[in-house]
Amino acid sequence: MIFAGFEDIPKTRSQGSFFCPQCLVSCDYKEQISKLFFTINFVPIFPFSTEGSFVECQVCRATYEPEILNAEKEGTEFTPHVKRMVSEILKIVSVVDGRLDDREVVEIELLSSELLLEQPDKTLKMRIAERISTPAVLPVLNMLRRSRGCLNTVGKEKILIAAIRVAMADETLHDQEIAVIFRIGKALGINRLEVQRI
């Protein structure tokens, strides 16, 4: 008895290293091209058509459109949603002690450039100062708690380290800042001992 049919068979087109948005680090990838083969008794005989291609991360196994290989690493570390959330966290850390130090503003500008890959905002100091009277900690922590699933361990630690850098920018770590840093760690799913270590 002869069985004839078609089977979709992926073949590796290229491989290398790329920035995986899921892992938030540089990972090995394989670019696969999927071809439809005509088969006899489940043995591929000849390719019938090309069905498409995809890039597969070799760490988390997530798949992406091939265009991801052309994307610049810059700006892809955090999604726009996470960038907004981190920006809000940094603003809150800077005013949770009831005052705003210029060194904290400078640190937030540095982190915006280094971590969030964003241009400095001319109105940053004014927007932060507006939060002194009502630093809405709880809504931001809730947003952080809901979003931590799209961050890996490295991403979570980077956010916590950024918050610590802002808190320490004025060279004094106030009780309110320590408390909010532990709350940020908890919202990120980082245990208390790990927050202390960081």
Sequence and secondary structure as in RCSB ss.txt:
>XXXX:A:sequence
MIFAGFEDIPKTRSQGSFFCPQCLVSCDYKEQISKLFFTINFVPIFPFSTEGSFVECQVCRATYEPEILNAEKEG
TEFTPHVKRMVSEILKIVSVVDGRLDDREVVEIELLSSELLLEQPDKTLKMRIAERISTPAVLPVLNMLRRSRGC
LNTVGKEKILIAAIRVAMADETLHDQEIAVIFRIGKALGINRLEVQRI
>XXXX:A:secstr
   EEEEEEEEEEEEEEEEETTTTEEEEEEEEEEEEEEEETTEEEEEEEEEEEEEEETTT  EE GGGGTS STT
 SS HHHHHHHHHHHHHHHHTTS   HHHHHHHHHHHHHTS     TTHHHHHHTTSS   HHHHHHHHHHHGGG
  HHHHHHHHHHHHHHHHTTS   HHHHHHHHHHHHHHT  HHHHHH 
